[in-house]
């Protein structure tokens, strides 16, 4: 039997995070499929456990542990990291706490990013620092875009910091207006152009990958170089 891979997750009690873990736990029912040991932090532990119970995943192969976590509480974040490491083992702070274990196990850190970072292009370093102060009142959408920008900056920082020791990637799932966060904003609806469901957002659509990742032969054909590979190489004089 394969050794279980450990996943430590935050922000996965609903929305895209929950859909991702649901896919890992239920997509492949084969007894030879990769088993997972999931340790996650959540504000509402009973509600999160109840949500995972509805998945009816194979508990003989997978395990899910939910620990109380409020990322605004740094002391609580430290305790979550300590408890997670006992059982086998703010996002940036959490990575600091897990750093040694990430390096030791050559782990992969996956950060859910957003295309909303592109809407911060008119922002300055000074305005960002002012807007994100706890005593500043600005609209939810602006805050979301700015914090996603900071998150992406952090992802780049960790990618450099852990280069050659662990893998750090940031992935945007696309426009997913069905998550709890977006619903509460009241700014978007699920029938808007380009919108995808939460279930669709868990995939990097294969058709899209194929469209924008043409083969070597397709590129040469498009450029009129289809016979180039067979042409004789000129000899130096």
MOUR-V28639 format. One record per residue. N is the residue number from 1. RES is the residue in three letters. PHI is phi in radians with two decimals (* if undefined). BURIAL is # if it has 24 or more other ideal C-beta (glycine too) atoms within 12 Angstrom, else .. D_LAST is the distance of its C-alpha to the last C-alpha in Angstrom with 2 decimals. Layout:
BEGIN
{{N,RES,PHI,BURIAL,D_LAST} {N,RES,PHI,BURIAL,D_LAST}}
END
This chain:
BEGIN
{{1,UNK,*,.,62.13} {2,UNK,-1.14,.,59.45} {3,UNK,-1.23,.,60.26} {4,UNK,-1.22,.,61.28} {5,UNK,-1.52,.,58.91} {6,UNK,-1.68,#,60.76} {7,UNK,-2.13,#,60.55} {8,UNK,-1.81,#,62.31} {9,UNK,-2.28,#,62.85} {10,UNK,-2.20,#,64.58} {11,UNK,1.13,#,65.30} {12,UNK,-2.11,#,65.38} {13,UNK,-1.43,#,69.04} {14,UNK,-2.78,#,68.27} {15,UNK,1.11,#,65.58} {16,UNK,-1.09,#,61.89} {17,UNK,-1.07,#,62.40} {18,UNK,-1.11,#,65.14} {19,UNK,-1.10,#,63.15} {20,UNK,-1.11,#,60.22} {21,UNK,-1.15,#,62.53} {22,UNK,-1.01,#,64.36} {23,UNK,-1.09,.,61.12} {24,UNK,-1.13,#,60.32} {25,UNK,-1.40,#,63.88} {26,UNK,-2.15,#,64.43} {27,UNK,-1.15,.,61.20} {28,UNK,-2.16,.,60.79} {29,UNK,-1.38,.,64.16} {30,UNK,-1.05,.,62.68} {31,UNK,-1.16,.,64.21} {32,UNK,-1.72,.,60.74} {33,UNK,-1.26,.,59.39} {34,UNK,-1.08,.,58.53} {35,UNK,-1.46,#,61.79} {36,UNK,-2.24,#,62.16} {37,UNK,-1.97,#,64.45} {38,UNK,-1.82,#,64.92} {39,UNK,-2.08,#,66.58} {40,UNK,-2.33,#,67.16} {41,UNK,-1.84,#,69.13} {42,UNK,-2.65,#,71.31} {43,UNK,-1.17,.,74.13} {44,UNK,-1.91,.,76.32} {45,UNK,-1.12,.,76.11} {46,UNK,-1.02,.,78.70} {47,UNK,-1.14,.,77.13} {48,UNK,-1.17,#,73.64} {49,UNK,-1.08,.,74.92} {50,UNK,-1.10,.,76.75} {51,UNK,-1.13,#,73.58} {52,UNK,-1.25,#,71.69} {53,UNK,-1.10,.,74.68} {54,UNK,-1.25,.,74.25} {55,UNK,-1.39,#,70.84} {56,UNK,0.91,.,72.43} {57,UNK,-1.36,#,69.37} {58,UNK,-1.33,.,69.43} {59,UNK,-1.28,.,71.15} {60,UNK,-1.31,.,70.67} {61,UNK,-1.82,#,66.90} {62,UNK,-1.98,#,66.68} {63,UNK,-2.31,.,68.71} {64,UNK,-2.23,#,69.25} {65,UNK,-2.04,#,70.91} {66,UNK,-2.00,#,71.88} {67,UNK,-1.99,#,72.85} {68,UNK,-1.16,#,74.43} {69,UNK,-2.65,#,71.96} {70,UNK,-2.20,.,72.26} {71,UNK,-1.16,#,69.10} {72,UNK,-1.28,.,71.13} {73,UNK,-1.79,.,73.03} {74,UNK,-1.14,.,70.81} {75,UNK,-1.12,.,73.41} {76,UNK,-1.16,#,73.44} {77,UNK,-1.11,#,69.65} {78,UNK,-1.10,.,69.76} {79,UNK,-1.15,.,72.37} {80,UNK,-1.06,#,70.32} {81,UNK,-1.09,#,67.33} {82,UNK,-1.10,.,69.66} {83,UNK,-1.16,.,71.28} {84,UNK,-1.09,#,67.97} {85,UNK,-1.20,#,66.72} {86,UNK,-1.09,.,70.04} {87,UNK,-1.42,.,69.58} {88,UNK,2.96,.,66.04} {89,UNK,-1.76,#,64.74} {90,UNK,*,#,65.22} {91,UNK,-0.55,#,61.62} {92,UNK,-1.12,#,59.97} {93,UNK,-1.14,.,62.90} {94,UNK,-1.06,#,62.91} {95,UNK,-1.15,#,59.27} {96,UNK,-1.05,.,60.22} {97,UNK,-1.16,#,63.03} {98,UNK,-1.63,#,60.83} {99,UNK,-0.91,#,57.84} {100,UNK,-1.06,.,58.36} {101,UNK,-1.22,#,58.90} {102,UNK,-1.09,#,55.85} {103,UNK,-1.21,.,53.63} {104,UNK,-1.02,.,55.38} {105,UNK,-1.72,.,54.89} {106,UNK,0.87,.,51.44} {107,UNK,-1.32,#,53.08} {108,UNK,-2.00,.,51.85} {109,UNK,-1.78,#,53.59} {110,UNK,-1.99,#,53.68} {111,UNK,-1.93,#,54.95} {112,UNK,-1.42,#,56.11} {113,UNK,-1.63,#,54.75} {114,UNK,-2.76,#,55.35} {115,UNK,-1.16,.,53.69} {116,UNK,-1.11,#,56.63} {117,UNK,-1.09,#,54.68} {118,UNK,-1.21,.,52.94} {119,UNK,-1.50,.,56.37} {120,UNK,-1.82,#,56.56} {121,UNK,-1.12,.,53.90} {122,UNK,-1.53,.,56.59} {123,UNK,-1.35,#,58.07} {124,UNK,-2.02,.,57.90} {125,UNK,-1.05,.,58.26} {126,UNK,-1.20,.,61.70} {127,UNK,-1.20,.,62.93} {128,UNK,-1.12,#,61.72} {129,UNK,-1.09,.,63.62} {130,UNK,-1.24,.,66.70} {131,UNK,-1.15,#,66.60} {132,UNK,-1.63,#,66.31} {133,UNK,-1.18,.,69.30} {134,UNK,-1.09,.,72.09} {135,UNK,-1.65,.,74.56} {136,UNK,-1.67,.,72.40} {137,UNK,-1.84,.,73.36} {138,UNK,-2.34,.,70.55} {139,UNK,-1.25,.,69.96} {140,UNK,-1.02,.,68.72} {141,UNK,-1.13,.,65.58} {142,UNK,-1.09,#,64.38} {143,UNK,-1.07,#,65.17} {144,UNK,-1.06,#,63.26} {145,UNK,-1.05,#,60.09} {146,UNK,-1.20,#,60.30} {147,UNK,-1.22,#,61.00} {148,UNK,-1.18,#,58.13} {149,UNK,-1.13,#,55.87} {150,UNK,-1.06,#,57.26} {151,UNK,-1.06,#,56.75} {152,UNK,-1.20,#,53.04} {153,UNK,-1.04,#,52.69} {154,UNK,-1.10,#,54.38} {155,UNK,-1.08,#,52.00} {156,UNK,-1.10,.,48.99} {157,UNK,-1.08,.,50.85} {158,UNK,-1.19,#,51.55} {159,UNK,-1.06,.,48.00} {160,UNK,-1.25,.,46.83} {161,UNK,-1.12,.,49.86} {162,UNK,-1.84,#,49.39} {163,UNK,-0.95,.,45.58} {164,UNK,1.39,.,44.69} {165,UNK,-2.05,.,48.41} {166,UNK,-2.70,#,49.49} {167,UNK,-1.83,.,48.15} {168,UNK,-2.16,#,49.52} {169,UNK,-2.29,.,48.98} {170,UNK,-2.07,#,50.76} {171,UNK,-2.22,.,51.17} {172,UNK,-1.70,#,52.84} {173,UNK,-1.40,#,54.72} {174,UNK,1.74,#,54.88} {175,UNK,-1.51,#,58.01} {176,UNK,-2.10,#,60.90} {177,UNK,-1.35,#,64.20} {178,UNK,-1.54,#,66.38} {179,UNK,-1.30,#,66.38} {180,UNK,-1.03,.,69.60} {181,UNK,-1.07,#,68.12} {182,UNK,-1.22,#,67.01} {183,UNK,-1.03,.,70.24} {184,UNK,-1.17,.,72.32} {185,UNK,-1.23,.,70.48} {186,UNK,1.25,.,71.59} {187,UNK,-1.59,.,68.50} {188,UNK,-2.33,#,66.71} {189,UNK,-2.21,.,67.71} {190,UNK,-1.30,.,66.18} {191,UNK,-1.77,.,65.90} {192,UNK,-1.28,.,63.59} {193,UNK,-0.98,.,60.20} {194,UNK,1.49,.,57.54} {195,UNK,-1.24,.,60.16} {196,UNK,-2.18,#,59.78} {197,UNK,-1.32,.,62.43} {198,UNK,-1.04,#,62.51} {199,UNK,-1.09,.,61.63} {200,UNK,-1.20,#,58.54} {201,UNK,-1.18,#,57.47} {202,UNK,-1.31,#,56.99} {203,UNK,-1.81,.,53.87} {204,UNK,-1.63,.,50.39} {205,UNK,-0.78,.,50.54} {206,UNK,-1.08,.,48.16} {207,UNK,-1.08,.,47.70} {208,UNK,-1.22,.,46.70} {209,UNK,-1.07,.,44.22} {210,UNK,-1.13,.,42.63} {211,UNK,-1.09,.,42.56} {212,UNK,-1.75,.,40.76} {213,UNK,-2.27,.,38.55} {214,UNK,-1.15,.,36.50} {215,UNK,-1.27,.,34.26} {216,UNK,-1.01,.,30.45} {217,UNK,-1.12,.,30.65} {218,UNK,-1.15,.,33.20} {219,UNK,-1.13,.,31.15} {220,UNK,-1.14,.,28.07} {221,UNK,-1.15,.,30.44} {222,UNK,-1.09,.,32.15} {223,UNK,-1.56,.,28.90} {224,UNK,1.29,.,27.78} {225,UNK,-1.95,.,25.04} {226,UNK,-1.06,.,26.82} {227,UNK,-1.72,.,24.03} {228,UNK,-1.13,.,21.28} {229,UNK,-1.14,.,21.61} {230,UNK,-1.52,.,21.11} {231,UNK,-1.17,.,18.03} {232,UNK,-1.17,.,14.87} {233,UNK,-1.42,.,12.45} {234,UNK,-1.02,.,9.09} {235,UNK,-1.57,.,6.35} {236,UNK,-1.19,.,3.80} {237,UNK,-1.58,.,0.00}}
END
